[in-house]
Amino acid sequence: MAAHYVVRSVDRAADDIIATIGRAGVATAHEAAGRIGLLGPAVQARQTGAVIAGSAITVSCHPGDNLMIHAAVEVCRPGDVLVVTTTSPSTDGMFGDLLAASLRAHGVIGLVSDAGVRDIATLREMGFPVWSRSVHAQGTVKASPGSVNVPVVAAGQLVRPGDIVIADDDGVLVLPISAGRQVAEAAAQRLANEADKRAQLEAGALGVDMYNLRSLLADLGVEYVDRLPDDGAT
């Protein structure tokens, strides 16, 4: 029989690093990280405008069984993000408003699930943000062993306990603790650069000039003409 664990101790990134990356948002942080760590688009925000950044508490569940989510609550700390996976694909509604109430009481700021959630209207009323593969009313049981705080794969992305998790309307990003400070610094620089570029674009600058793209277009054989050549092409 395979071993199953609830690991109590998790390393976490410094609060200031998590906050800085969170302010950058998923898209900017993903670029700052060298385009690594993004979960696949199947896991989507189930509300509009929610933004979270915290440390991953990972859960590996049997499909159709949320026993290990309940087991995970005990090891969560304020500022954590619960990341739920199943050992084979599942869209069952493994998480709802009661579990959200329990997690919130322990300071958890959101859920990322590579399975389903339900009670979505109540979750929105509560303001408890979730990102999930599906919204599905199908219930689950509490019968099968799994593990808490082991490496898992969510929407194609490896997630380790304590990884930095950023989630917003653009998706979900996970980064190793070791990359946190470098990504935070790079993200802050990108935000400053983007503010300058935004000001130029709002003033009427063209992207092809601002990014020096005219020579690239020429090298690629793109021609500027006033009319299409009369050669029968459409």
C-alpha positions as CSV (number, residue, x, y, z in Angstrom):
1,M,0.0,0.0,0.0
2,A,1.3,3.5,-0.9
3,A,2.3,5.7,2.0
4,H,0.1,8.8,2.8
5,Y,1.2,11.8,4.8
6,V,0.0,15.0,6.4
7,V,3.2,17.1,6.6
8,R,2.9,19.7,9.2
9,S,6.0,21.8,8.6
10,V,6.3,23.9,5.4
11,D,8.9,26.5,4.5
12,R,7.4,29.8,3.3
13,A,8.7,32.8,1.4
14,A,9.0,36.2,3.2
15,D,5.8,38.2,3.4
16,D,7.3,41.2,1.6
17,I,8.4,39.1,-1.3
18,I,4.9,37.5,-1.7
19,A,3.3,40.9,-1.4
20,T,5.5,42.4,-4.1
21,I,4.9,39.6,-6.6
22,G,1.2,39.7,-5.8
23,R,1.0,43.4,-6.6
24,A,2.6,42.7,-10.0
25,G,-0.2,40.3,-10.9
26,V,0.0,37.0,-12.8
27,A,0.9,38.2,-16.3
28,T,3.7,40.6,-15.2
29,A,5.1,38.1,-12.6
30,H,5.1,35.3,-15.2
31,E,7.2,37.5,-17.6
32,A,9.5,38.5,-14.7
33,A,10.0,34.9,-13.8
34,G,11.1,34.0,-17.4
35,R,7.7,32.6,-18.4
36,I,7.7,29.6,-16.0
37,G,5.2,28.4,-13.4
38,L,1.9,29.1,-15.1
39,L,-1.0,26.6,-14.6
40,G,-2.9,25.6,-17.7
41,P,-6.0,27.6,-18.7
42,A,-8.4,24.9,-17.6
43,V,-8.1,26.2,-14.0
44,Q,-10.0,29.5,-14.1
45,A,-11.1,32.2,-11.8
46,R,-14.7,31.7,-10.6
47,Q,-15.2,35.3,-9.7
48,T,-14.2,38.6,-11.2
49,G,-11.5,40.9,-9.8
50,A,-10.1,38.6,-7.0
51,V,-6.3,38.8,-6.5
52,I,-4.4,36.6,-4.0
53,A,-0.8,35.9,-3.3
54,G,0.3,33.4,-0.6
55,S,2.1,30.2,0.2
56,A,0.9,26.8,-1.2
57,I,-0.5,24.1,1.0
58,T,-0.9,21.2,-1.3
59,V,-3.4,18.4,-1.2
60,S,-3.5,15.2,-3.1
61,C,-7.0,13.6,-3.0
62,H,-8.7,10.5,-4.4
63,P,-11.1,11.7,-7.1
64,G,-14.6,12.2,-5.8
65,D,-13.3,12.3,-2.2
66,N,-12.5,15.4,-0.2
67,L,-11.3,13.8,3.0
68,M,-7.8,15.2,2.7
69,I,-9.0,18.8,2.2
70,H,-10.5,18.5,5.7
71,A,-7.2,17.1,6.9
72,A,-5.3,20.0,5.4
73,V,-7.1,22.7,7.3
74,E,-5.3,21.9,10.5
75,V,-1.8,22.7,9.0
76,C,-2.8,25.9,7.3
77,R,-1.6,29.3,8.5
78,P,-2.9,32.8,7.8
79,G,-2.0,33.9,4.2
80,D,-1.8,30.4,2.8
81,V,-3.5,29.2,-0.4
82,L,-4.9,25.7,-0.6
83,V,-3.9,23.9,-3.8
84,V,-6.1,20.8,-4.4
85,T,-5.3,18.0,-6.9
86,T,-6.7,14.5,-7.5
87,T,-4.8,11.4,-8.4
88,S,-6.8,11.0,-11.6
89,P,-8.9,13.6,-13.5
90,S,-12.0,14.7,-11.7
91,T,-14.6,17.5,-12.0
92,D,-16.6,16.7,-8.9
93,G,-17.5,19.5,-6.6
94,M,-15.0,18.7,-3.9
95,F,-15.2,22.2,-2.3
96,G,-18.0,24.4,-1.2
97,D,-19.1,27.1,1.3
98,L,-18.7,25.0,4.4
99,L,-15.0,24.2,3.7
100,A,-14.5,27.8,2.7
101,A,-15.8,28.9,6.1
102,S,-13.4,26.5,7.8
103,L,-10.4,27.6,5.8
104,R,-11.2,31.3,6.3
105,A,-11.3,30.7,10.1
106,H,-7.7,29.6,9.8
107,G,-6.6,32.5,7.6
108,V,-6.5,30.8,4.2
109,I,-7.0,33.4,1.5
110,G,-8.2,31.3,-1.4
111,L,-8.4,27.9,-3.2
112,V,-6.8,26.6,-6.4
113,S,-8.3,23.3,-7.4
114,D,-7.6,21.0,-10.4
115,A,-11.0,19.6,-9.8
116,G,-14.5,21.1,-9.2
117,V,-16.1,23.4,-6.8
118,R,-19.8,24.0,-5.9
119,D,-21.9,26.4,-3.9
120,I,-20.3,29.0,-6.2
121,A,-23.0,31.7,-5.6
122,T,-22.4,31.5,-1.8
123,L,-18.7,31.5,-2.3
124,R,-19.0,34.7,-4.2
125,E,-21.2,36.2,-1.5
126,M,-18.6,35.2,1.1
127,G,-15.9,36.8,-1.0
128,F,-13.8,33.6,-0.8
129,P,-11.9,33.4,-4.1
130,V,-11.6,30.1,-5.9
131,W,-9.9,29.0,-9.1
132,S,-11.0,25.6,-10.4
133,R,-11.2,23.3,-13.4
134,S,-15.0,23.1,-13.2
135,V,-18.1,24.2,-11.3
136,H,-20.1,21.1,-10.7
137,A,-22.8,20.2,-8.1
138,Q,-21.6,16.6,-8.0
139,G,-20.9,15.8,-4.3
140,T,-18.0,13.8,-2.9
141,V,-17.4,11.3,-0.1
142,K,-14.9,11.2,2.8
143,A,-13.4,7.8,2.6
144,S,-10.0,7.5,0.8
145,P,-6.5,8.4,2.0
146,G,-4.3,11.0,0.3
147,S,-1.6,13.4,1.3
148,V,-1.1,17.0,2.4
149,N,2.0,19.0,1.7
150,V,3.6,16.7,-0.9
151,P,4.6,17.8,-4.4
152,V,1.6,17.7,-6.7
153,V,0.8,18.5,-10.4
154,A,-2.1,21.0,-11.0
155,A,-3.2,21.8,-14.6
156,G,0.2,20.5,-15.8
157,Q,2.3,22.5,-13.4
158,L,4.4,21.1,-10.6
159,V,3.4,22.7,-7.2
160,R,5.6,22.2,-4.1
161,P,4.5,22.9,-0.5
162,G,5.3,26.5,0.3
163,D,5.6,27.6,-3.3
164,I,4.5,31.2,-3.9
165,V,1.0,31.2,-5.5
166,I,-0.3,34.3,-7.3
167,A,-3.8,34.1,-8.8
168,D,-6.0,36.7,-10.5
169,D,-8.4,37.0,-13.5
170,D,-5.5,36.0,-15.8
171,G,-4.9,32.6,-14.2
172,V,-2.6,31.0,-11.6
173,L,1.1,31.2,-11.2
174,V,3.3,29.2,-8.9
175,L,7.0,30.0,-8.2
176,P,9.6,28.3,-6.0
177,I,10.6,30.1,-2.8
178,S,14.2,30.2,-4.1
179,A,13.1,32.4,-7.1
180,G,11.0,34.8,-5.0
181,R,13.3,37.7,-4.4
182,Q,14.7,37.8,-7.9
183,V,11.2,37.6,-9.4
184,A,10.0,40.3,-7.0
185,E,12.8,42.7,-8.1
186,A,12.3,41.9,-11.8
187,A,8.5,42.4,-11.4
188,A,8.9,45.7,-9.7
189,Q,11.2,46.9,-12.5
190,R,8.7,45.7,-15.2
191,L,5.9,47.6,-13.5
192,A,8.0,50.8,-13.6
193,N,8.8,50.2,-17.3
194,E,5.2,49.5,-18.1
195,A,4.1,52.7,-16.5
196,D,6.5,54.6,-18.7
197,K,5.4,52.7,-21.8
198,R,1.7,53.2,-21.0
199,A,2.2,57.0,-20.7
200,Q,3.9,57.0,-24.1
201,L,1.1,54.9,-25.7
202,E,-1.6,57.1,-24.2
203,A,0.2,60.1,-25.7
204,G,-0.1,58.6,-29.1
205,A,3.3,56.8,-29.6
206,L,3.2,53.8,-31.9
207,G,4.3,50.4,-30.6
208,V,6.3,49.8,-33.8
209,D,8.4,52.8,-33.0
210,M,8.6,52.4,-29.2
211,Y,9.8,48.8,-29.6
212,N,11.9,49.5,-32.7
213,L,10.0,47.0,-34.8
214,R,10.2,48.7,-38.2
215,S,13.5,47.1,-39.1
216,L,12.2,43.7,-38.0
217,L,9.1,44.1,-40.2
218,A,11.4,45.0,-43.1
219,D,13.7,42.1,-42.5
220,L,10.6,39.8,-42.5
221,G,9.6,41.2,-45.9
222,V,6.6,43.2,-44.7
223,E,6.1,46.2,-47.1
224,Y,4.1,49.4,-46.5
225,V,2.1,50.3,-49.6
226,D,-0.8,52.7,-50.2
227,R,-2.7,50.1,-52.2
228,L,-2.4,46.4,-52.9
229,P,-0.5,45.6,-56.2
230,D,-2.8,45.0,-59.1
231,D,-1.7,41.4,-59.6
232,G,-4.9,39.6,-58.9
233,A,-4.1,39.0,-55.2
234,T,-6.9,39.4,-52.7
